[in-house]
Amino acid sequence: MRNTRSVFVSPWCCQPIWWTFVVLLLSGCSLDSGQKAMVSLPTGHYEGPISYQGTELLAVLDLRESKPGQLEADLHFPELESLDFAAANLSYSEPQLRFEEPMQPSGIQITAIREGDFLRGVFTLDSVRADFVWVRRGQPETRSYQEKQLQPSTAVGAKPLTVLVPNDTATQHTAIALFTDSTHHAAATARANQLTRQGFVTTVVTVRPSAELPDSATLRTAAAVLVALRRAPTTDTTQIGLWANGVVATTVLPAATLVTPRAAFVVLENVPVTSVEQAKPLQGLTRQRVPVLGLYAAADTSLNVKESTRRLRNALGFRRNTLIQTFPKANANFRIPGGLTEDGKWSWPRPASGYVKAVHEWRK
């Protein structure tokens, strides 16, 4: 007779199958947790408008991973290219992105939240505060220049120079050493970025202004930097210039004629020249016939612009290769503040007309 009684089979009799299922389940949970712990950086090419008082400004952001886990960014404005900049103080903590323009005071500041392929945030400049939404449209574009490390002579110290070299097809470039103090370092860095995008090799050197002139230690440093630039990639060794802003100019200017060959040119930006002592370093440039470009922002309240330009002209004379320009209504950053036009439309803050490319046009 056939036995029809049901037979109970304990689940534990299938332990290999059961534990295999449990292990797979736990493994799946661990993988998900690991994926969540790994934060992917928001690299890409983003585009979108910034709207304020009925006026839109198109923005283009390129976010790249320059080193493992480290971001770099360039913000472009196709309708206002002179406002472009490389980001400073950039940080990303999922999902928040922050960076700013390397210009103080009153530089552009960006704060955004990543939402998939979108960046939603706030654009701040002076009194302007505007919301934006930018969408990712592919991979970031390559930066227009490279950063190179150049080991200077012992006169400059052990710290290497950071040199910006244009990413173009030219075999030789004019080079500029930008000398500044700690107060104006951000402005000099922004200026170096602008100049490199126009085809100049640049480096920024921070020195301490000295009340005692001449300052032999600082002069040796400045001269050594000019000599070191001859070894920078693609530099035309006959076209190396000196740039200085603020009060540090009187400290480093004599270095332009200490090196052999002398500096090919000198650029001065918002340099106070209101006394005989401040004018003395300029006399050496005149004797050596060094071309000089002087740029002044008319609304810079940190110096007497009218008196400085007058004394600068008197010190340099009226030589053919010397030019002094003053930009009306421009603040200390050579920027025209935003505001409403006569027809009631908003005008975005912008660099003074002709300022960004002033050096390039002068050196043509």
C-alpha positions in Angstrom: 0.0 0.0 0.0 1.3 3.4 -1.0 2.2 5.8 1.8 0.4 9.1 1.3 1.4 10.8 4.5 3.0 14.2 4.1 6.6 14.5 5.1 7.9 17.6 6.9 11.2 18.9 5.7 13.0 21.4 7.9 14.3 24.5 6.2 17.6 23.9 7.9 18.0 20.8 5.8 18.7 23.2 2.9 21.3 25.2 4.8 23.7 25.6 1.8 21.0 27.1 -0.3 19.6 29.2 2.5 23.0 30.6 3.6 23.9 31.3 0.0 20.8 33.4 -0.4 21.5 35.3 2.9 25.1 36.0 1.8 24.0 37.3 -1.6 21.4 39.5 0.1 23.9 40.9 2.5 26.5 41.4 -0.2 23.9 43.3 -2.2 23.3 45.6 0.7 27.0 46.2 1.2 27.5 47.1 -2.5 24.6 49.6 -2.3 26.1 51.2 0.8 29.5 51.4 -0.8 28.1 53.1 -3.9 26.4 55.7 -1.8 29.6 56.3 0.2 31.5 57.0 -3.0 30.6 60.6 -4.0 31.0 61.3 -7.7 32.3 64.8 -8.5 29.9 67.0 -10.6 32.4 67.3 -13.5 31.0 68.5 -16.8 30.1 71.4 -19.1 27.2 73.4 -17.7 25.1 76.1 -19.4 22.3 78.4 -18.3 21.1 82.0 -17.9 21.5 84.2 -14.8 18.4 86.5 -14.6 18.2 89.8 -12.7 15.6 92.6 -13.0 14.5 91.2 -16.4 17.9 91.0 -17.9 19.6 87.6 -18.7 23.3 86.8 -18.8 24.3 83.5 -20.3 26.8 81.6 -18.1 29.0 78.6 -19.1 30.8 76.6 -16.4 33.5 74.0 -17.0 34.1 71.7 -14.0 37.1 69.3 -14.3 38.8 66.8 -12.0 42.3 68.2 -12.1 43.7 65.6 -9.7 41.9 62.6 -8.0 39.2 64.0 -5.9 40.1 67.6 -6.7 38.0 70.0 -8.8 39.0 73.1 -10.9 36.5 75.4 -12.7 36.3 78.1 -15.3 33.3 80.4 -15.5 32.6 82.0 -18.9 30.1 84.6 -20.1 29.8 84.4 -23.9 28.0 87.8 -24.1 30.5 89.5 -21.7 33.8 87.6 -22.2 35.9 90.2 -20.2 34.1 88.9 -17.1 35.5 85.3 -17.5 37.5 83.9 -14.6 39.2 80.8 -13.2 37.5 79.8 -9.9 39.2 80.3 -6.5 38.4 78.8 -3.1 36.5 76.0 -4.8 34.9 73.3 -2.6 32.4 70.5 -3.1 30.6 68.7 -0.3 27.8 66.6 -1.7 25.6 68.1 -2.9 26.9 71.7 -2.4 29.3 73.5 -4.7 31.0 76.8 -3.8 33.6 78.9 -5.5 34.4 82.6 -6.1 36.2 85.0 -8.4 39.8 85.6 -7.3 39.2 89.3 -6.7 38.6 91.2 -3.5 36.6 93.0 -2.6 33.4 92.5 -4.6 34.2 89.4 -6.6 31.6 87.0 -8.1 30.5 84.3 -5.7 28.7 81.1 -6.7 26.8 78.7 -4.4 25.0 75.8 -6.0 23.2 72.5 -5.2 23.7 69.5 -7.5 20.5 67.9 -8.6 21.3 65.2 -11.1 22.4 66.9 -14.2 21.5 70.3 -12.9 23.2 72.9 -10.7 20.7 75.1 -8.9 22.1 78.1 -7.0 22.8 81.7 -6.4 25.0 84.2 -8.2 26.3 87.1 -6.1 28.2 90.2 -7.2 28.2 93.5 -5.3 24.5 94.1 -4.5 23.3 91.7 -7.2 21.9 88.4 -6.0 20.3 86.2 -8.6 19.0 82.6 -8.8 20.1 80.3 -11.6 19.6 76.8 -12.9 22.4 75.4 -15.1 22.1 72.1 -17.0 25.0 69.7 -17.8 25.6 69.4 -21.5 28.5 67.0 -21.8 32.2 66.9 -20.9 34.1 70.0 -19.7 36.2 71.8 -22.3 40.0 71.8 -21.9 41.4 74.8 -20.0 43.1 77.3 -22.2 46.4 77.2 -20.3 48.6 74.8 -18.3 50.2 75.3 -14.9 53.9 74.6 -14.8 56.3 74.6 -11.9 59.6 76.5 -12.5 62.4 76.2 -10.0 64.0 79.6 -9.6 67.5 80.4 -8.4 68.4 80.4 -4.7 67.9 84.2 -4.6 64.2 83.6 -4.8 64.1 80.8 -2.3 63.2 77.1 -2.4 59.6 77.6 -3.4 59.1 77.1 -7.1 57.2 79.6 -9.3 53.8 78.7 -10.6 53.9 79.6 -14.3 50.8 79.8 -16.5 51.5 78.7 -20.1 48.9 79.2 -22.9 47.6 76.0 -24.6 48.0 77.2 -28.2 50.1 76.5 -31.2 52.5 79.4 -30.8 56.1 78.4 -30.3 57.1 81.6 -28.5 55.1 83.8 -26.1 55.8 87.2 -24.4 56.2 86.6 -20.6 55.2 88.8 -17.7 56.2 88.6 -14.0 53.4 90.1 -11.9 54.6 91.5 -8.6 52.1 92.3 -5.9 51.7 92.4 -2.1 49.4 90.2 0.0 46.6 92.8 -0.1 46.4 92.8 -3.9 47.4 89.2 -4.5 43.8 88.2 -5.6 43.7 91.0 -8.1 47.1 90.1 -9.5 46.1 86.4 -9.8 42.9 87.4 -11.7 45.0 89.6 -14.0 47.5 86.8 -14.7 44.6 84.6 -15.7 43.3 87.2 -18.1 46.7 87.8 -19.7 47.4 84.1 -20.1 44.1 83.6 -22.0 45.4 86.3 -24.4 48.7 84.5 -25.1 51.1 85.6 -22.4 53.2 83.4 -20.1 52.6 84.7 -16.6 53.7 84.2 -13.0 52.6 86.0 -9.8 55.1 86.8 -7.1 54.1 88.3 -3.7 56.6 90.6 -2.1 56.6 92.8 1.0 56.5 96.6 0.4 59.5 98.3 2.0 59.7 101.7 3.5 63.5 101.7 2.9 64.5 102.2 -0.7 66.2 100.6 -2.4 65.4 97.2 -0.8 68.3 95.0 -2.0 66.7 91.7 -0.9 63.5 92.4 -2.8 65.4 93.6 -5.8 67.4 90.5 -6.0 64.2 88.4 -5.8 62.6 90.4 -8.5 65.6 90.2 -10.8 65.9 86.5 -10.2 62.3 86.0 -11.2 62.8 87.8 -14.5 65.9 85.7 -15.2 64.0 82.5 -14.3 61.2 83.3 -16.7 63.7 82.8 -19.6 63.5 79.1 -18.8 59.7 78.9 -18.9 58.3 76.8 -21.7 57.7 78.6 -25.0 59.0 82.0 -23.6 60.5 84.5 -26.0 63.6 85.4 -24.0 63.7 88.9 -25.5 60.1 89.7 -24.5 59.9 89.5 -20.7 58.1 92.2 -18.9 57.5 93.4 -15.4 54.0 94.2 -14.0 53.3 95.8 -10.6 50.3 97.2 -8.8 49.9 99.4 -5.7 52.7 100.5 -3.5 54.9 97.5 -4.2 55.8 99.0 -7.6 58.4 101.4 -6.2 60.1 98.5 -4.5 60.5 96.2 -7.6 60.7 98.7 -10.5 64.5 99.0 -10.4 64.8 95.3 -11.1 63.6 96.0 -14.7 67.0 97.5 -15.5 69.2 95.3 -13.3 68.9 92.3 -15.5 70.7 91.8 -18.8 69.0 92.2 -21.2 66.7 94.6 -19.4 63.0 94.0 -19.1 61.3 94.5 -22.5 58.5 96.6 -20.9 56.8 97.6 -17.6 53.1 97.7 -16.8 51.9 99.7 -13.8 48.3 99.4 -12.5 46.9 101.8 -9.9 50.4 102.7 -8.7 50.5 105.8 -6.4 53.0 108.4 -7.5 52.4 111.4 -5.3 55.9 112.3 -4.1 59.4 112.8 -5.4 60.5 109.6 -3.6 57.8 107.5 -5.4 58.8 109.0 -8.7 62.5 108.2 -8.4 62.4 104.6 -9.5 60.7 105.7 -12.7 63.7 107.7 -13.7 65.8 104.6 -14.3 63.1 103.4 -16.7 63.3 106.6 -18.6 67.1 106.6 -18.9 67.1 103.0 -20.2 64.1 103.8 -22.5 62.0 101.0 -21.1 58.5 101.1 -22.5 55.9 101.8 -19.8 52.1 101.3 -19.7 50.3 103.0 -16.8 46.7 102.0 -16.1 44.5 103.8 -13.6 40.9 103.2 -12.3 39.3 106.7 -11.9 37.1 105.7 -9.0 39.8 104.0 -7.0 39.7 105.8 -3.7 42.9 104.2 -2.3 45.1 106.7 -4.1 45.1 110.1 -5.7 44.6 109.1 -9.3 44.8 112.6 -10.8 48.0 113.5 -9.0 49.6 110.1 -9.7 48.9 110.2 -13.4 50.3 113.8 -13.6 53.6 112.9 -11.8 53.9 109.6 -13.8 53.7 111.6 -17.1 56.3 114.1 -15.9 58.6 111.3 -14.8 58.3 109.3 -18.0 58.1 112.1 -20.5 56.1 111.8 -23.7 58.0 109.0 -25.4 56.4 107.1 -28.3 56.4 103.8 -26.5 54.9 105.1 -23.2 51.1 105.2 -22.6 49.0 106.2 -19.6 45.3 105.4 -19.5 42.6 106.3 -17.0 39.3 104.4 -17.1 36.3 106.6 -16.1 33.9 105.3 -13.4 36.0 102.2 -12.9 36.5 101.0 -9.3 39.8 99.6 -7.8 39.2 96.3 -9.7 38.8 98.2 -13.0 35.2 97.3 -13.0 32.1 99.4 -13.8 29.4 98.8 -11.2 26.0 97.5 -12.4 22.9 99.7 -12.5 19.9 100.8 -14.4 20.3 102.4 -17.8 18.4 105.5 -18.9 15.7 103.3 -20.5 15.3 101.4 -17.2 17.1 98.2 -18.2 19.6 96.5 -16.0 23.3 96.7 -17.0 25.5 94.0 -15.6 28.7 94.9 -13.7 31.6 94.6 -16.2 35.3 95.4 -16.6 36.0 98.9 -17.9 36.0 99.0 -21.7 39.5 98.3 -23.0 41.0 97.3 -19.7 41.2 93.5 -20.1 43.1 93.7 -23.4 45.0 96.9 -22.8 48.4 95.2 -22.4 47.8 93.0 -25.5 46.8 95.9 -27.6 49.8 98.0 -26.4 52.3 95.2 -27.2 51.0 94.5 -30.7 
